[in-house]
Amino acid sequence: MIDSSDSSRPGGGKTQGAGLEEARLRQQAIGVKLRHMFDEVVNEPVPDEFLEILKRADAKASGGDA
């Protein structure tokens, strides 16, 4: 009788399937963490100093004095 979980055969049987499932779950977890980190960065307030720089740049581009 041939055991389908024999990982020495090409294709790896159940062992390879478990490894692929583990890799897929790991990728999913990484994706969730990355989305969470991105959302945190996007929702951070813009520093006042940076807003002032942007205002001056806009004023200069429109020909106004800042």
Backbone bond lengths (Angstrom), bond angles and torsions (degrees), N, CA, C in turn:
res aa  C-N    CA-C-N  psi(-1)  N-CA   C-N-CA  omega(-1)  CA-C   N-CA-C  phi
1 M - - - 1.463 - - 1.522 108.71 -
2 I 1.317 117.09 138.73 1.461 122.62 -178.48 1.513 109.24 -97.77
3 D 1.339 116.17 128.05 1.474 122.32 178.96 1.525 108.65 -86.31
4 S 1.344 117.54 120.73 1.468 120.93 -177.83 1.522 112.70 -71.90
5 S 1.325 117.72 -9.34 1.462 120.17 178.93 1.520 111.96 -93.64
6 D 1.323 117.99 8.90 1.461 122.13 179.76 1.519 109.46 -67.15
7 S 1.332 116.30 107.00 1.462 120.83 -176.15 1.516 112.64 -79.71
8 S 1.338 117.98 -4.76 1.458 119.66 178.57 1.522 111.63 -80.53
9 R 1.323 116.97 -15.18 1.465 121.17 178.57 1.525 110.26 -82.71
10 P 1.346 116.77 153.09 1.461 118.50 173.09 1.520 109.74 -58.26
11 G 1.294 117.41 136.74 1.450 121.40 -176.81 1.508 112.16 99.16
12 G 1.330 117.30 -26.23 1.452 122.05 170.59 1.502 117.43 73.25
13 G 1.309 121.02 -5.14 1.447 121.77 178.11 1.509 112.93 60.61
14 K 1.336 116.41 -144.93 1.465 122.11 -176.65 1.528 112.40 -65.66
15 T 1.318 117.32 -31.79 1.463 120.65 -178.27 1.521 110.83 -61.83
16 Q 1.323 116.62 -44.11 1.462 119.63 179.04 1.524 110.30 -67.01
17 G 1.328 117.26 -39.45 1.458 120.79 178.48 1.518 110.96 -60.49
18 A 1.334 116.50 -40.87 1.466 120.41 178.39 1.524 110.06 -66.45
19 G 1.320 116.79 -37.84 1.464 120.79 178.72 1.520 111.63 -65.87
20 L 1.328 115.79 -39.71 1.461 119.95 178.40 1.519 110.95 -67.28
21 E 1.326 116.11 -39.57 1.467 120.54 177.84 1.527 110.30 -64.10
22 E 1.335 116.09 -42.30 1.467 120.48 178.39 1.526 110.76 -63.06
23 A 1.323 117.08 -41.87 1.470 121.14 178.79 1.528 110.36 -64.19
24 R 1.338 116.96 -40.71 1.459 120.77 179.26 1.528 110.66 -64.30
25 L 1.332 116.51 -42.88 1.467 119.79 178.40 1.527 111.47 -65.56
26 R 1.325 116.91 -37.33 1.468 121.16 177.85 1.519 110.25 -64.49
27 Q 1.339 117.18 -43.25 1.467 121.09 178.09 1.524 110.93 -63.44
28 Q 1.321 116.35 -39.89 1.465 120.34 177.64 1.522 110.68 -61.62
29 A 1.329 117.26 -44.40 1.458 121.25 -179.52 1.526 110.64 -63.88
30 I 1.319 116.81 -40.31 1.467 120.70 177.75 1.521 109.68 -63.29
31 G 1.326 117.21 -42.59 1.457 121.04 178.92 1.518 112.42 -61.44
32 V 1.332 116.32 -41.98 1.466 120.56 178.70 1.526 110.13 -62.55
33 K 1.336 116.72 -45.01 1.478 120.50 179.82 1.522 110.93 -63.24
34 L 1.332 117.44 -43.00 1.465 120.73 -179.71 1.519 111.56 -63.39
35 R 1.339 116.96 -42.33 1.470 119.71 177.68 1.518 111.04 -63.09
36 H 1.325 116.69 -39.67 1.468 121.03 178.80 1.531 110.29 -63.54
37 M 1.335 117.14 -45.37 1.459 120.95 179.40 1.528 110.70 -63.71
38 F 1.325 117.59 -42.46 1.462 121.76 179.37 1.525 110.37 -61.32
39 D 1.336 116.48 -44.63 1.465 120.31 179.31 1.530 111.16 -60.67
40 E 1.335 117.09 -39.37 1.464 120.35 178.43 1.525 111.21 -63.16
41 V 1.320 116.70 -43.61 1.467 121.08 -179.08 1.526 110.47 -65.61
42 V 1.327 116.64 -44.26 1.461 121.04 -178.57 1.527 110.89 -61.79
43 N 1.312 116.90 -35.00 1.461 121.23 -175.93 1.529 114.02 -88.31
44 E 1.339 117.52 0.04 1.467 119.83 176.96 1.528 109.39 -70.13
45 P 1.315 117.34 143.65 1.467 119.66 177.49 1.538 110.96 -69.98
46 V 1.329 114.86 150.69 1.458 120.21 177.33 1.533 107.83 -80.93
47 P 1.336 117.67 129.68 1.466 119.71 -179.89 1.530 112.10 -59.90
48 D 1.341 116.13 143.89 1.466 121.46 -179.51 1.523 112.06 -56.96
49 E 1.325 117.18 -38.73 1.467 120.81 -179.35 1.524 110.53 -61.29
50 F 1.314 116.21 -40.06 1.460 120.21 179.98 1.525 110.39 -68.83
51 L 1.313 117.42 -41.03 1.465 120.42 177.04 1.523 111.27 -60.77
52 E 1.333 117.17 -38.84 1.465 121.51 177.90 1.525 110.78 -64.22
53 I 1.309 117.14 -42.09 1.465 121.23 177.30 1.527 110.16 -60.91
54 L 1.328 116.82 -43.37 1.465 120.27 179.27 1.528 111.26 -64.23
55 K 1.333 117.51 -40.13 1.471 120.92 178.59 1.521 110.44 -62.64
56 R 1.330 116.45 -43.75 1.472 119.17 179.06 1.515 111.63 -64.00
57 A 1.335 116.60 -40.17 1.456 120.41 179.08 1.527 111.40 -64.62
58 D 1.341 116.26 -41.13 1.461 119.99 176.95 1.519 111.48 -63.74
59 A 1.322 116.80 -42.65 1.467 121.55 -179.40 1.534 110.01 -64.07
60 K 1.325 115.54 -41.24 1.455 119.90 -179.68 1.530 110.30 -67.43
61 A 1.310 117.70 -39.42 1.470 121.68 -179.73 1.517 111.93 -68.09
62 S 1.336 116.48 -31.66 1.467 119.77 -179.66 1.531 111.98 -89.88
63 G 1.324 116.44 0.60 1.468 120.86 176.37 1.498 113.49 87.66
64 G 1.324 118.84 4.90 1.469 121.74 179.16 1.512 111.25 -86.22
65 D 1.313 115.83 166.32 1.465 120.94 177.14 1.529 108.14 -92.43
66 A 1.328 114.90 143.32 1.461 118.60 178.18 1.504 109.96 -123.52
